[in-house]
Amino acid sequence: MTDHTPEARAERRALLETLQPRLEGVGRRTLLRQGLSLGALTMLSGCNLADGDAVDRVLLAMSRFNDRVQAALFSRTRLAPTYAASRITRPFPFNAFYPIDNAPDLDEDDWKLEVSGLVSDRTPWTVQRLRALPQRSQITRLICVEGWSAIGQWSGVPFSRFLHEVGADTTARYVGFKCADRYYSSIDMQSALHPQTIMALDFENKPLPTGFGYPMRLRIPTKLGFKNPKFIAAVFVTNTYPGGYWEDQGYNWFSGS
């Protein structure tokens, strides 16, 4: 049964009515469940929503619904707020699924960005080649699903320009990322083409510090922080859902505005 048939909707309503008291008392299984509602699924954290449990089946259906709503509301003309340099957070925090001492130490001279999928040019890219493209700078806020935020200055290649350069099929549904630190993620094509989505090479006008994703990371201020992969080693364009490191553990996939 698909999640949009009348039977599926009726099952979800019945399950939700039955489980609402239980859901309200689940506590910290995820950040989301502390304030469960159909419109509050942008802060998923920590739980596998596909584990077969009745609660998780409800939440998985609701998360899929939330993805569709967020995608429908998304606009490439709606910009995330920008800030004056005086608002930059110093020190800007490091955040990953490991301590900073475990961050990859990559050599720019050896690094090459792999490109695959629905593109016409799969030639790997060097940092020098990326820097030869037009660059854009932004001072924007990174918002973490853990509840903190920080303002930083990022500069790099507009991702839409890069996709044009590699002849990407911009009618495809997804752009995926594989990273040198075993992280992986994916975004929808419309978010990839947003004017504020950049392949960041610099932080505060200097090459990215190691902990911030050197030599290249995605900066996408219209999405939560975990949708901003660091240490990117490969980019691919696809119509097959790629998932993500946290998304496959239950985080809301779209996670944007």
C-alpha positions as CSV (number, residue, x, y, z in Angstrom):
1,M,0.0,0.0,0.0
2,T,1.4,3.4,-0.9
3,D,1.5,6.2,1.6
4,H,-1.0,8.4,-0.4
5,T,-3.9,6.1,-0.9
6,P,-7.2,6.7,1.0
7,E,-6.6,3.4,2.8
8,A,-3.1,4.4,3.9
9,R,-4.3,7.8,5.1
10,A,-7.1,6.2,7.1
11,E,-4.6,3.8,8.6
12,R,-2.3,6.6,9.6
13,R,-5.2,8.6,11.2
14,A,-6.3,5.5,13.2
15,L,-2.8,4.7,14.3
16,L,-2.2,8.3,15.3
17,E,-5.3,8.5,17.4
18,T,-4.4,5.2,19.1
19,L,-0.8,6.1,19.7
20,Q,-1.0,9.8,20.5
21,P,-0.8,9.3,24.3
22,R,2.2,7.0,23.8
23,L,3.8,9.4,21.4
24,E,3.5,12.3,23.9
25,G,5.3,10.2,26.5
26,V,8.1,8.8,24.4
27,G,10.5,11.6,25.6
28,R,13.9,11.9,24.0
29,R,13.8,9.1,21.5
30,T,14.2,12.0,19.0
31,L,14.1,15.7,19.2
32,L,11.1,15.7,17.0
33,R,8.9,13.6,19.4
34,Q,9.1,16.2,22.1
35,G,6.7,18.4,20.0
36,L,5.0,16.0,17.6
37,S,2.7,17.5,15.0
38,L,2.2,17.2,11.3
39,G,4.1,20.4,10.7
40,A,7.0,19.8,13.2
41,L,9.1,17.2,11.4
42,T,12.0,19.4,10.4
43,M,14.1,18.5,13.5
44,L,14.3,14.7,13.3
45,S,17.2,13.2,15.3
46,G,18.5,9.9,16.2
47,C,15.9,7.2,15.6
48,N,15.5,4.8,12.7
49,L,12.0,5.5,11.4
50,A,11.9,2.3,9.4
51,D,12.3,-0.1,12.2
52,G,8.8,-1.6,11.9
53,D,7.5,-0.2,15.2
54,A,4.0,1.2,14.9
55,V,5.1,4.6,16.2
56,D,7.9,4.7,13.7
57,R,5.6,3.8,10.8
58,V,3.4,6.7,11.7
59,L,6.4,9.0,12.0
60,L,7.9,7.7,8.7
61,A,4.7,8.5,6.8
62,M,4.5,11.9,8.5
63,S,8.2,12.6,7.6
64,R,7.5,11.7,3.9
65,F,4.5,14.0,4.0
66,N,6.7,16.8,5.5
67,D,9.3,16.3,2.8
68,R,6.6,16.8,0.2
69,V,5.2,19.9,1.9
70,Q,8.7,21.5,2.3
71,A,9.5,20.8,-1.4
72,A,6.2,22.4,-2.5
73,L,6.9,25.5,-0.4
74,F,10.5,25.8,-1.6
75,S,11.3,28.7,-4.0
76,R,14.6,29.4,-5.8
77,T,13.8,33.1,-5.5
78,R,13.4,33.1,-1.7
79,L,16.7,33.8,-0.1
80,A,18.1,33.0,3.3
81,P,18.9,36.0,5.5
82,T,22.4,37.5,5.1
83,Y,24.4,39.5,7.7
84,A,27.0,42.1,8.3
85,A,30.6,41.0,8.9
86,S,30.2,42.3,12.5
87,R,27.7,39.5,13.1
88,I,30.1,36.6,12.3
89,T,30.4,34.1,15.1
90,R,33.9,33.8,16.4
91,P,35.1,31.2,17.1
92,F,32.9,29.4,14.5
93,P,32.1,25.9,16.0
94,F,33.3,22.6,14.6
95,N,30.6,20.0,14.2
96,A,30.7,16.4,12.9
97,F,30.0,12.8,13.9
98,Y,33.6,12.6,15.2
99,P,36.0,14.8,17.2
100,I,38.0,17.5,15.2
101,D,41.2,15.5,15.6
102,N,39.7,12.8,13.4
103,A,38.9,15.2,10.5
104,P,40.5,14.2,7.2
105,D,43.8,15.9,6.4
106,L,43.6,16.3,2.6
107,D,46.3,17.5,0.3
108,E,45.0,20.0,-2.3
109,D,47.5,18.9,-4.8
110,D,46.2,15.3,-4.7
111,W,42.5,16.1,-4.3
112,K,40.2,15.7,-7.3
113,L,36.4,15.9,-7.3
114,E,34.8,13.0,-9.1
115,V,31.7,13.7,-11.2
116,S,29.3,11.0,-12.3
117,G,25.6,10.2,-13.1
118,L,23.4,12.3,-15.4
119,V,26.1,14.6,-16.6
120,S,27.8,15.0,-20.0
121,D,31.3,15.7,-18.7
122,R,32.8,13.4,-16.1
123,T,36.2,14.9,-16.0
124,P,37.5,15.2,-12.4
125,W,37.9,18.8,-11.0
126,T,40.9,20.2,-9.2
127,V,40.8,23.1,-6.7
128,Q,42.5,25.3,-9.2
129,R,39.9,24.6,-11.8
130,L,37.1,25.4,-9.4
131,R,38.8,28.6,-8.4
132,A,38.9,29.6,-12.1
133,L,35.1,29.8,-12.2
134,P,33.2,32.8,-11.0
135,Q,33.1,33.0,-7.1
136,R,30.4,34.2,-4.8
137,S,30.6,35.2,-1.2
138,Q,27.9,35.2,1.5
139,I,27.5,35.8,5.2
140,T,24.8,33.4,6.3
141,R,23.7,31.5,9.4
142,L,24.3,27.7,9.7
143,I,21.5,26.2,11.8
144,C,22.3,22.8,13.4
145,V,19.6,20.2,14.2
146,E,21.1,20.0,17.7
147,G,19.7,23.5,18.5
148,W,22.6,25.9,18.0
149,S,23.4,28.2,15.1
150,A,26.4,30.3,13.9
151,I,27.0,33.0,11.3
152,G,30.0,32.6,9.0
153,Q,31.4,34.0,5.8
154,W,31.7,31.5,2.9
155,S,33.0,32.0,-0.6
156,G,33.1,29.6,-3.6
157,V,31.5,28.5,-6.8
158,P,27.7,28.9,-7.3
159,F,26.7,25.2,-7.5
160,S,24.3,26.1,-10.4
161,R,27.3,27.2,-12.4
162,F,29.2,24.0,-11.7
163,L,26.2,21.9,-12.7
164,H,26.1,23.9,-16.0
165,E,29.8,23.3,-16.6
166,V,29.5,19.5,-16.2
167,G,26.4,19.4,-18.4
168,A,24.2,18.1,-15.6
169,D,20.6,17.1,-16.4
170,T,18.8,19.7,-14.3
171,T,15.5,17.9,-14.8
172,A,16.9,15.1,-12.6
173,R,15.6,14.8,-9.1
174,Y,18.7,14.5,-6.9
175,V,22.3,15.6,-6.5
176,G,24.3,13.3,-4.2
177,F,27.6,13.8,-2.4
178,K,30.3,11.3,-1.1
179,C,32.8,12.7,1.3
180,A,36.4,11.8,2.4
181,D,35.2,11.4,6.0
182,R,32.7,8.6,5.1
183,Y,29.8,11.1,5.2
184,Y,27.3,11.2,2.4
185,S,24.2,13.2,1.7
186,S,21.9,14.4,-1.1
187,I,19.7,17.3,-2.0
188,D,16.9,18.0,-4.5
189,M,17.8,19.6,-7.8
190,Q,15.9,22.8,-7.1
191,S,17.9,23.4,-3.9
192,A,21.1,22.6,-5.9
193,L,20.2,25.4,-8.3
194,H,19.3,27.9,-5.6
195,P,21.5,31.1,-6.0
196,Q,22.9,30.8,-2.5
197,T,24.0,27.2,-2.8
198,I,27.7,27.3,-3.3
199,M,30.7,24.9,-3.4
200,A,32.6,26.7,-0.6
201,L,36.4,26.9,-0.9
202,D,37.1,29.8,1.5
203,F,36.0,30.8,5.0
204,E,36.5,34.5,5.9
205,N,38.5,35.0,2.6
206,K,41.0,32.2,3.4
207,P,41.0,28.5,2.3
208,L,38.7,26.5,4.4
209,P,40.2,25.3,7.7
210,T,40.6,21.5,7.9
211,G,37.7,21.1,10.3
212,F,35.4,23.1,8.1
213,G,35.7,20.8,5.1
214,Y,39.0,21.6,3.3
215,P,39.4,21.8,0.4
216,M,35.7,22.0,-0.6
217,R,32.3,21.7,1.1
218,L,28.7,22.5,0.2
219,R,27.2,25.6,1.8
220,I,23.4,25.7,1.4
221,P,21.9,28.2,3.9
222,T,18.3,27.2,3.0
223,K,18.8,23.8,4.7
224,L,19.8,22.5,8.1
225,G,23.5,22.1,8.8
226,F,23.7,18.3,8.3
227,K,22.7,19.0,4.6
228,N,26.0,20.9,4.2
229,P,28.5,18.0,3.6
230,K,32.2,18.7,4.1
231,F,35.4,17.2,2.5
232,I,33.4,16.4,-0.6
233,A,35.1,13.9,-2.9
234,A,32.4,13.1,-5.4
235,V,29.2,14.6,-6.8
236,F,26.6,12.7,-8.8
237,V,23.3,13.5,-10.5
238,T,20.6,10.9,-10.3
239,N,16.9,10.1,-10.4
240,T,17.4,7.4,-7.8
241,Y,17.0,8.4,-4.2
242,P,20.5,8.6,-2.7
243,G,19.7,9.0,1.0
244,G,22.3,10.3,3.4
245,Y,24.3,9.5,6.5
246,W,21.8,11.0,9.0
247,E,18.8,10.8,6.7
248,D,19.1,7.0,6.6
249,Q,19.0,7.0,10.4
250,G,15.7,9.0,10.5
251,Y,16.5,12.7,9.9
252,N,14.0,14.5,7.7
253,W,15.4,14.4,4.2
254,F,14.4,17.7,2.7
255,S,15.3,19.7,5.9
256,G,14.9,23.1,4.3
257,S,12.7,26.0,3.6
